[in-house]
């Protein structure tokens, strides 16, 4: 998307009209090229000044991620919640504790994730057909009804059904947020707004931790039912607000609705009609360029030609959030309890850890200005691996000592800060930029569902690793997750390209030409040259 087109540049706009122009859009190579050049030259300050409305609408759509972060955080924290354990767990006299079995812990999380996968695939098809707005509103309406099942659950099986139904809608939120943000914001803001998705996760989890800590003092079933009921606060207000949001101009252009796409561009920024026409020309050029490389746009096309590599990157980068040890360390309340902390201390520190996630994501915005996506992701996951290794060493060396327990807690918190500055937020920038425009919704769905499948495996293993009536590894589980994080860091070095500062046209050509990951940053490409030659700088 271009902005701040000067009067001199605007003189190029409106000189060549073809039949498509009569449908409401100016489209010629020269106009698109000017828009591309201006997009590269636009500073962050200029982009914010001219696109503040796009920032607001993107942030609004991403509020669904706050809701998802809150909802998903509840269940993992409930496993260590006394009233929840007494309601749905069993008493084990030998350990003198109430616990849900590892099987039920895994089922409650994995049943939900299985439905997240289904919801994600449905969203990839539905959003391509009906757009992001309508599909998100339908998911919010459905979730309002599904919450009733979880709230009134009297048996664990009923609770599982309620969580699975909610999971269908979470699959929509998780894939719509980053896709919409990447399509309504210009190059200068793209990384910041896609990274904001992770900040929304952190906000949701912070709210969940605060609510759970506040309800911990109550010894009735309301202490876990009230946190579930709070979920009703979100859907209706967000659904109403989304009604007034502009649809993605990229989606409208793909549907051939050029007049509406240009109108959406004017609603997303304060720029002139001529400048928005230039942006539309750039969008159309990018879509036509992708069509010339590969014409189809179904799920199988994500695994054909150059899109195979792009899909691989999105899949591994998203799965890397789990492979970095998130199941073990990101919502660590249950681990803190098994490490020897009291219930009050465990839930209090959990609030602190979610605030660290918030601060870490804010710091990532600063890091984005100085470092590339590849550098931040690869370095972050390598450092995360080192932290988990230290947790495992302390657990093995100190057994159940108080000092050893607090040392493990400290390095888990360090892990969370590193994760929140790098792996967590940068993932959303990478998948949004790496996926092809025509296949974005489907590629993001495949990536998010790869994450969900990885999370299912992690949620099968991790409860058994930590549960005192199962394997009882405690902090020694850090050794396992340090290994998976190290493998992902190695993959990142060889396969993850640098996408910072590249427009979608340039990325299309770089992937089409098969430029190696380590040469992406220095490769020069001009998408407006007929032969599309690429040269190393």
N, C-alpha and C positions, 0 to 999 in steps of 0.2 A: 504494500500500500504506500502510495507516495503522498507527500505533503509539502507545504511551503514551496510550491512551484512559483518561481519568479515571473514577473511580467514578460520578460524576454522568453522564458521557457513556455509560457502560456500561448505565445504567438504561434507555437507549433501545433497547438491543439485546435481542432475544429476545421482542418484544412482538407481532409480526405474523408468523404462520406461514402459508404457503400450501403447495400441493402440492409445489412444488420444495423447500421447506424440509425436507420429509421425506427428500429425497435427500441431505441433509447440509449445506446451506448456508442461512444467514439472508440473505434478500434483500428489502429494502424501501428505498424512496427515502430515508427519514429516516436509517436506519442508514448508508447510503452517504454521505449528506451530512455526517454527523458524522465519518465516517472521512476524508473529503476535507478537512474543516476541521482535523482533528488532523494530517494529513499536512503541511499548510502550516505549522503551528505548530511542528513537530518540528525541533529544532536538530541540527546535525551531530553533536555529542557524544551526544545522546540516541539518534540513529539508529545510531551506532556501538555504543553500549552494548547496544541491544536487537536489533541485526541483525548482530552480528559473525559469526554462522554463515553468513549470506547472503554476507557479504564473502569468507569463506574459500572457499565453494563457487564463487562467481563467479570468484575468482582462480584456482581449480583448473581450471575449464573454459577460462579464458583462457591457461593454460599451453600449450595447443595452438598459440597464436599465437607463443609463444617458439620452439617447434619450427619453425613456418613461417618466422619471421624468420631463424632460423639457416639453414634449408635454402635459402631463396631468396637469402640473402646470399652463399652459397658460389659460385654460378655467376658472378655479376657480378665477384666478386673473382678467380675462377679465370682470367678473361681476361688478367690481368696476372701470373699465377703461372708462373714459369719452367718447372717440370716439366710442368705441364698444357699449356703452349704447345708444348713439344717433343713431347708425346704426341699431341696432336690438331691442332696447327697446322702451318704450313709455314715454311720458312726463306726470307727475302727478303734476298738479298745486297746489294742497293742500299742498304737501310736497316740491314743487318747485324743483323737481328732475327728472332725467331720470333714469328709472329702467327697467330691465327685470322682468317679473312676476316670482313669485316663481315657477309656473308650468314650465316655459321655462328654468329656471335655473336648476330645477330638471331633465327636459328632456334631456338637453344637456349633463349633467353628467351621467345620468342613461342609456340613449341610448348607450353611449360609453361603460359603464360597462357591459351592457347586451351583447354587442358584444365581450368584453374581456372574458366573461364566455364562449361564443361559441368558440372563438379562443383558449382558454385554453384547452377545451375538445378535440378540433381537434388536438392540439399539443400533448396531452397525447397519442393519438392514433398514430399520424404521427411520432413523435420522437421515439416511441418504434419500429416502422417499418423501418424508414429510417435514424434514428440517429439525434443527436442534430444539427450537422453542416448543413446538407442539408435543414432541416426544417427552421432553422433560416435564412439562405440565401434566401429561398423562401419568407419568411415574409418580409425581408428587401426590396426585389424587389417589392413586392406588395405595400408596404407602400410608396415607391417612387412615385407610380402612384396615390395612394389615397390622398396624400397631395394636389394634384391639385384641388380636389373638395372643400376642405376647403379654399384654398387660393383664389379661384375665386368665393366664395360664395357671392350672392347678396341678398339672403333671408335667414332668420334664419333656414328654413326647409332644405335648401341646406347645410348650415353649419352643421346641425345635421347629415345629411347623410354622409358627409365627416368625421366627428368625429367617427361615428359608424363604418365606413370602417376601419379607422385607429385602432379602438379598437380591431378588429379581429387580427391584428398583435401584439398589445400590450399584448394580452393574451399569445402569444408565448414567448415574451421576458421575461415576469414576471415569467414564470415557468422554462425556460431553464437556466437562469443565476445561480440560487442557485443549481439546479440539476447537472449541468456540473461542477461547482466549487467543490461540495462535492465528485465527482467521479474522479477527476484528481489530487487531493491533498492528501497527507498523513495525518495521524491523528493529528500530531503536527501543521499542517497548516489549517486543515479543518474549524475550528471555525473562523479563521481570514479571510479566503477567502470567506466564505459564508456571513459573516458580512459585507464584502466589498460591497456586493450588495446594502446595505442600504446607504453606502457612495456614490455609483453611483446615487442613487435617490437624495441625497442631492446636489450633483454636478449639476445634471440636473435642479433642482429647483433653485439653486443659479444662474445658467446661465439665466434661464427664468426670474427671478426677476430683474437681471441686465439689460437684454434686454428691458424689459417692462419699467423699470425706465428711461432708456435712451431714449426710444421712447415717453415717456409721454409728452415731450415738443412740439411734433408735433400735429397739430390739424386737420389732414386729416385721411382718411381711411388707409393710409400707416402705421400709428402708430400701428395698430393691424394686418395688412397684412404682414408686414416685419417679426415680430416674428414667424408667421406661416411659411413663406418662409424659414427661417433659418433651419427648420427641414430637408430641402433637403441636408444640409451639411453632415448629418450622414450616411445614408444607404449605398451608394456605397463604400466608403473607408472601412467600417466595413465588408461589404460583400466580398470584395477582400481579406482582411486580414484573414477572417475566412476560406477561401479556403486553406490556408497553415496550419491551426491549426489541431492538432491530434484529432481524434474522441475519445470519452470516452472509455477507455479500458474495463470498466464494461459493456457498451452496446455491444461492440464487442464480449466480452466473452459470454454474454447472447445469442448472435446470433451464437455462435459456431465458431467464426472466431479467433482462438487462436493465430495464427501466427501474424495477424494484431494487435491483442491486445497487444502482447509482443512488437511489433514494436512501437506501440503508447506509451507504457511505456518507451521505450528507448528515444523517442523524447521528453517526458515530464520531463526527469531528466538527470543527468550526471552519473548515476550509471552504473555498468557493466551489461552485458547481463545476467550473472548468478543471479545477484540481482533482475533484472526485471523478470526473470523466477520465482524467489521466490514470488514476488508480484503477478504474474499471478496465481501461485498455491493457494495463499491466497484468491484471488478473486474467483477462481473456487470453493474452499471449501465453501466460504460464500454463493454462489449462490446455490450449491448443498444442503447445510444445509437448506436454505429457501425452496428449492423444497421438501425436506423431511418433512417439517412442513406443507406446503401447495403448491400444484402443479400448480394451475392455476394462471393467471396473467391478468385478465381483471378488469374493473372498479368495478364490483360487489364484487370481491375478496378483495377489500379494506375494505369491511364492513363484512368480515367473519373471524371467529376465533380471533386470537390475533391481526390481522390487524385492526379490528374494533376499538380497543383501540388506536392503533397508529394513525389511521385516525382521530379519535376524537381529539386527542392532537394537530395534525397539523391544523385541522379546527379551533379549538377554539383559539389556539395561533395566527394564522394569522388573524382571525376575531377580536382578541383582539386589533389589531392596530387601527381598527375603533371604537371599543367599548371603547377605552381609551380616545376618544374625538378628533380623528384626523380630522374629517370633520369640527369641530368647531375651532380647535386651530393649526393645522399643516400648513395650508395655510391661515393665519389669516387676509389677507389684507381687505377682505370684512367686517369682524368683526371689524377691527380697524376703518373703515369708520363709521360703525353704532355706535361705542362707542364714536364718536365725534372727531376723528383725521382728519386733513386735508388730501386731496388726496396725496400731496407730502410727508407728514410725513408717511402716511400709507404705501406707496410703498417703501420709504427709509428704514423704519423699517423692511419691508418684506425682503429686501436684508440682513439686519443684522440677521434676524431670520433664513434664509437659511444657512448663514455662521455658525451660532450656531449649526445647524444640522450637518454640516461638521465636526466641532470641536468635537461635542458630539460623533459622530461615531468613530472618531480617539481615543477618550478617552475610548470608549467601548473595543477597542483592548487591552488597558492596563488592564481594569477590567476583561477581559476574562482570563488573566493570574492568577488572584487571586481569582475569584469567579466563581461559577458554573452557568450554564444556568438558572436553576430553581430559584436560589437566585436573579439573576439580573432581570429576567422577573417579578417575583412576587413582589419584592420590588419596581421595577420601576413603575408598573401599580398602586400599592397602593399609591405611592407618586404622580403620575399623578392625581389620584382621588382627593387627598387633594388639589392640585393646582387649579383644576377646581371648587372645592367647595368654595375656597377663591375668585375666580373670580365672582362666583354667589353672594356671600355675599357682595362684594364691589359694584356690580351692583345694588343690591336691597337696600343697605344702603345709597349710595351716589347719586343715580339717575343719573343726567347728569352733575355732577360737573367735572371740568377739572382734579382735583386731583384724583377723583375716576376713571376716564377714563384711566389715566396713570398708576394707580395701577393695573387695569385689564390687561393692556398691559404688565406690568412687569411680572405678574404671568403667562400669556400666554407664554411669552418668557422662563420663568423658566420651564414651562410644556414642551416646545419644547426641551430644553436642556436635561431634564430627559428622555423624549421619545427617543431622539437620542443617549443617552448613554445606554439605556436598551431595551425598548419594540421594537423599530424599528429595530435595527440591530440584536439583539439576536433571534428574531423571525426566521430569515433565517437560523441561526445555528441549531435551534431546529427542524424545519421542515425537514431539510436536513439529520439530524442524526436520527430522529425518524422514518421516512419512511423506509419501507423495500426496499432492493436494487432492487428486481425484480419488485416492484410496485412503485418505486420512482417517475418516471415521472407522473404516474396517481395520486398518493397520493398528490404530490405537486400541480397538476392541481386542484384536489378537494379542497385542502386547499386554493389555490389562488382564486378559484371561490367562496368559502364560504366568503372570504374577499370581493369579488366583490358584492355578494348579500347583505352582511352587509353594504357595501358602498352605494349601491343603496338605501337601507332603510334610511341610514344616510343622503344621498343627497336629499331625499324627505323631511325629517324632518328639516334639518338644514337651508335651504333657507327660509322656513316658519318661523322658530324661529327668524332669524335675519332680514329678509326683513321688512323695515318700512311700507310697504303697505300690509303686511300680519300679523303675530302674534306680531312682534316687541318686542320679549323678550330681545334682546340685550345680555348683559353679563349674564342675569339670565338663559340662556341656559346652562351655566356651571353646574347648579344643576342637570340637566338631565344627562349630560355626566359624571359627578362625580359618579352618581348612577350606570351607566353601567360599568364604570371602576372598581368600588368597587366589583361588582358581579364577574367580570373576575378575580380580585385579589383573591377572595375567592375560585373560581374554581382552580386557580393555586396552592393554598396551598394543596388542597386535591388530585388533579389529575395530576399535572405536574411532571414528574420524572426528575432526573438529568442524563444527557447523556454525560457530559464532561468526556473525557479520556477513552471512551468506543469504541472498534472497532465494526464494523457492525456485526460480528459473535456474540459478547457478547450481543449486544442489541437484536439480534434475539432471543437468549435464555432467556434473562430477560423478554421480553414481552411474549414469549411462555409459560413460567412458571407462569406468572401473578404476578410477584413481585410488591408490592404496591409502589406507587410513593415516599412515604417518606422513603422507604427502598432501593431504587435503588442505592443510592450512596455507601452504605456499603455492598451491596451484592457482594459475590465473585462467579465468574463463569468461568469455563474452557470449551471453545467450542470444545476442542480436546479430551475430555473424552467421551467415548461412551455413558454413561448414562446421561451425561450433568447435573450432580448434581449442585445445587446452595446452597450456605451457606452464612449466615450473618457473617460479620466481626465484 
